[in-house]
Amino acid sequence: MDKLSYTPRGALTPNYPLADLTWLRVGGPADWLFQPADEADLSAFLAALPADVAVFPMGVGSNLIVRDGGLRAVVIRLGRGFSAIDVEGDRVTAGAAALDVHVARKAAEAGRDLTFLRTIPGAIGGAVRMNAGCYGAYVADHLISARVVLRSGESVEIKAEDLHLAYRSSTLPEQAVIIAATFRAAPGDPAALAARMAEQIAKRDASQPTKARSAGSTFRNPSGASSTGRADDSQELKAWKVIDDAGMRGARLGGAQISEMHSNFLINAGGATARDLETLGEEVRKKVLQTQGISLEWEIMRVGEY
Ligand SMILES: Cc1cc2nc3c(=O)[nH]c(=O)nc-3n(C[C@H](O)[C@H](O)[C@H](O)COP(=O)(O)OP(=O)(O)OC[C@H]3O[C@@H](n4cnc5c(N)ncnc54)[C@H](O)[C@@H]3O)c2cc1C
């Protein structure tokens, strides 16, 4: 980093503890954390960064286990300069740092339906990258395009179809940073949209440990989702069910626990390390394989060094 020929306007911090930035509150340090002031700052920084330095864009860490050894990379975390939300007709454009909940609410107030985002605890960059979705609607159903700064520093607009959004995945270029996204949203009555969001929140709170430190669903449902990102709910074999059948509901390892409330949620019950969480997850996979011959696939992304 000594060689950097550009002095960023945003904050560049060495050795930043990533546990502070993830929902699970675990993870070692990033070599550097960069919080760009705006798009021009991010572009100039990436253009000046030596090509052998890895870049890892991070949202609010709601789908991540960062391992205890941390990340040998510059973690890019977008903040205030990237959180604007604009509604114009049926188009909703949101900065990548805008929280999904804020986008859903602001769209609803303007009579536009992006209610599916209301209960997803991430930010828009992570939502696009992961094709976030719930209650039958996904980013793929609404996204028009994403504005992206490539690792080279070049800014480009990528059309939704070129991101090949599929179940919890996209083909975003390696190390590229999404800085904004534009969605198409159907009209709706603001009061009815608000009521639907309240219903969804209540449904979540009743069935998932929403107040616990987790990263959402730990494993994909074994029968998988179709390439459109949609699963046939009625026929799908559920991850929570096979975990239950393997007797792992409530299992503990160090500070990690399989939630008593929903067995596809891996939680930091207090003082867990990333190793506790990942090892317990692997124990679950082993038990499910032994008892039912099913190989569970992680849905939580695990990154960094052990
Ligand atoms: C309680 C709970 C419930 C959840 N329920 C759901 C649900 O119903 N549906 C669902 O889809 N998900 C759900 N999740 C998972 C998670 O919230 C989503 O995957 C979310 O979209 C991740 O967003 P994030 O900002 O936290 O991304 P992170 O977890 O920070 O990152 C996830 C991935 O996105 C990449 N990324 C993040 N920001 C950017 C960016 N600006 N540019 C490029 N890449 C980026 C990261 O590099 C990483 O690969 C849940 C999580 C929790 C904790």
The ligand as an SDF file (V2000), in Angstrom:
LIG
                    3D

 53 58  0  0  0  0  0  0  0  0999 V2000
  -31.8210  -13.0170    9.8260 C   0  0  0  0  0  0  0  0  0  0  0  0
  -31.4300  -13.1300    8.3690 C   0  0  0  0  0  0  0  0  0  0  0  0
  -32.4190  -13.4120    7.4110 C   0  0  0  0  0  0  0  0  0  0  0  0
  -32.0730  -13.5000    6.0620 C   0  0  0  0  0  0  0  0  0  0  0  0
  -33.0590  -13.7430    5.1410 N   0  0  0  0  0  0  0  0  0  0  0  0
  -32.7730  -13.7420    3.8310 C   0  0  0  0  0  0  0  0  0  0  0  0
  -33.8000  -13.9200    2.8430 C   0  0  0  0  0  0  0  0  0  0  0  0
  -34.9750  -14.0850    3.1450 O   0  0  0  0  0  0  0  0  0  0  0  0
  -33.4530  -13.8980    1.5490 N   0  0  0  0  0  0  0  0  0  0  0  0
  -32.1610  -13.7080    1.1570 C   0  0  0  0  0  0  0  0  0  0  0  0
  -31.9170  -13.6730   -0.0610 O   0  0  0  0  0  0  0  0  0  0  0  0
  -31.1780  -13.5620    2.0440 N   0  0  0  0  0  0  0  0  0  0  0  0
  -31.4420  -13.5630    3.3670 C   0  0  0  0  0  0  0  0  0  0  0  0
  -30.4300  -13.4040    4.2790 N   0  0  0  0  0  0  0  0  0  0  0  0
  -29.0340  -13.3360    3.8250 C   0  0  0  0  0  0  0  0  0  0  0  0
  -28.5190  -11.9200    3.5140 C   0  0  0  0  0  0  0  0  0  0  0  0
  -29.2380  -10.9520    4.2280 O   0  0  0  0  0  0  0  0  0  0  0  0
  -28.5890  -11.6070    2.0190 C   0  0  0  0  0  0  0  0  0  0  0  0
  -27.7980  -12.5090    1.2710 O   0  0  0  0  0  0  0  0  0  0  0  0
  -28.1310  -10.1760    1.7270 C   0  0  0  0  0  0  0  0  0  0  0  0
  -28.4750   -9.8650    0.3950 O   0  0  0  0  0  0  0  0  0  0  0  0
  -26.6230   -9.9570    1.9300 C   0  0  0  0  0  0  0  0  0  0  0  0
  -26.3760   -8.5660    1.8680 O   0  0  0  0  0  0  0  0  0  0  0  0
  -25.1540   -7.8980    2.6260 P   0  0  0  0  0  0  0  0  0  0  0  0
  -25.1760   -6.4720    2.3100 O   0  0  0  0  0  0  0  0  0  0  0  0
  -25.1920   -8.2520    4.0670 O   0  0  0  0  0  0  0  0  0  0  0  0
  -23.9420   -8.6290    1.9140 O   0  0  0  0  0  0  0  0  0  0  0  0
  -22.6020   -9.3440    2.5680 P   0  0  0  0  0  0  0  0  0  0  0  0
  -23.1080  -10.4240    3.4770 O   0  0  0  0  0  0  0  0  0  0  0  0
  -21.8010   -8.2610    3.1840 O   0  0  0  0  0  0  0  0  0  0  0  0
  -21.9300   -9.9050    1.3080 O   0  0  0  0  0  0  0  0  0  0  0  0
  -22.5070  -11.0040    0.6040 C   0  0  0  0  0  0  0  0  0  0  0  0
  -21.8250  -11.1050   -0.7620 C   0  0  0  0  0  0  0  0  0  0  0  0
  -22.1430   -9.9580   -1.5250 O   0  0  0  0  0  0  0  0  0  0  0  0
  -20.9590   -9.2990   -1.9480 C   0  0  0  0  0  0  0  0  0  0  0  0
  -21.2170   -7.8500   -1.8950 N   0  0  0  0  0  0  0  0  0  0  0  0
  -21.7800   -7.1300   -0.8910 C   0  0  0  0  0  0  0  0  0  0  0  0
  -21.8440   -5.8350   -1.2370 N   0  0  0  0  0  0  0  0  0  0  0  0
  -21.3190   -5.7370   -2.4770 C   0  0  0  0  0  0  0  0  0  0  0  0
  -21.1030   -4.6630   -3.3640 C   0  0  0  0  0  0  0  0  0  0  0  0
  -21.4310   -3.3990   -3.0640 N   0  0  0  0  0  0  0  0  0  0  0  0
  -20.5140   -4.9210   -4.5670 N   0  0  0  0  0  0  0  0  0  0  0  0
  -20.1670   -6.1820   -4.8980 C   0  0  0  0  0  0  0  0  0  0  0  0
  -20.3520   -7.2420   -4.1030 N   0  0  0  0  0  0  0  0  0  0  0  0
  -20.9250   -7.0180   -2.8970 C   0  0  0  0  0  0  0  0  0  0  0  0
  -19.8720   -9.7170   -0.9620 C   0  0  0  0  0  0  0  0  0  0  0  0
  -18.5850   -9.6310   -1.5600 O   0  0  0  0  0  0  0  0  0  0  0  0
  -20.2880  -11.1480   -0.6960 C   0  0  0  0  0  0  0  0  0  0  0  0
  -19.8390  -11.9420   -1.7580 O   0  0  0  0  0  0  0  0  0  0  0  0
  -30.7360  -13.3120    5.6510 C   0  0  0  0  0  0  0  0  0  0  0  0
  -29.7570  -13.0050    6.6200 C   0  0  0  0  0  0  0  0  0  0  0  0
  -30.0910  -12.9150    7.9600 C   0  0  0  0  0  0  0  0  0  0  0  0
  -29.0480  -12.5540    8.9610 C   0  0  0  0  0  0  0  0  0  0  0  0
  1  2  1  0
  2  3  1  0
  2 52  2  0
  3  4  2  0
  4  5  1  0
  4 50  1  0
  5  6  2  0
  6  7  1  0
  6 13  1  0
  7  8  2  0
  7  9  1  0
  9 10  1  0
 10 11  2  0
 10 12  1  0
 12 13  2  0
 13 14  1  0
 14 15  1  0
 14 50  1  0
 15 16  1  0
 16 17  1  0
 16 18  1  0
 18 19  1  0
 18 20  1  0
 20 21  1  0
 20 22  1  0
 22 23  1  0
 23 24  1  0
 24 25  2  0
 24 26  1  0
 24 27  1  0
 27 28  1  0
 28 29  2  0
 28 30  1  0
 28 31  1  0
 31 32  1  0
 32 33  1  0
 33 34  1  0
 33 48  1  0
 34 35  1  0
 35 36  1  0
 35 46  1  0
 36 37  1  0
 36 45  1  0
 37 38  2  0
 38 39  1  0
 39 40  1  0
 39 45  2  0
 40 41  1  0
 40 42  2  0
 42 43  1  0
 43 44  2  0
 44 45  1  0
 46 47  1  0
 46 48  1  0
 48 49  1  0
 50 51  2  0
 51 52  1  0
 52 53  1  0
M  END
$$$$
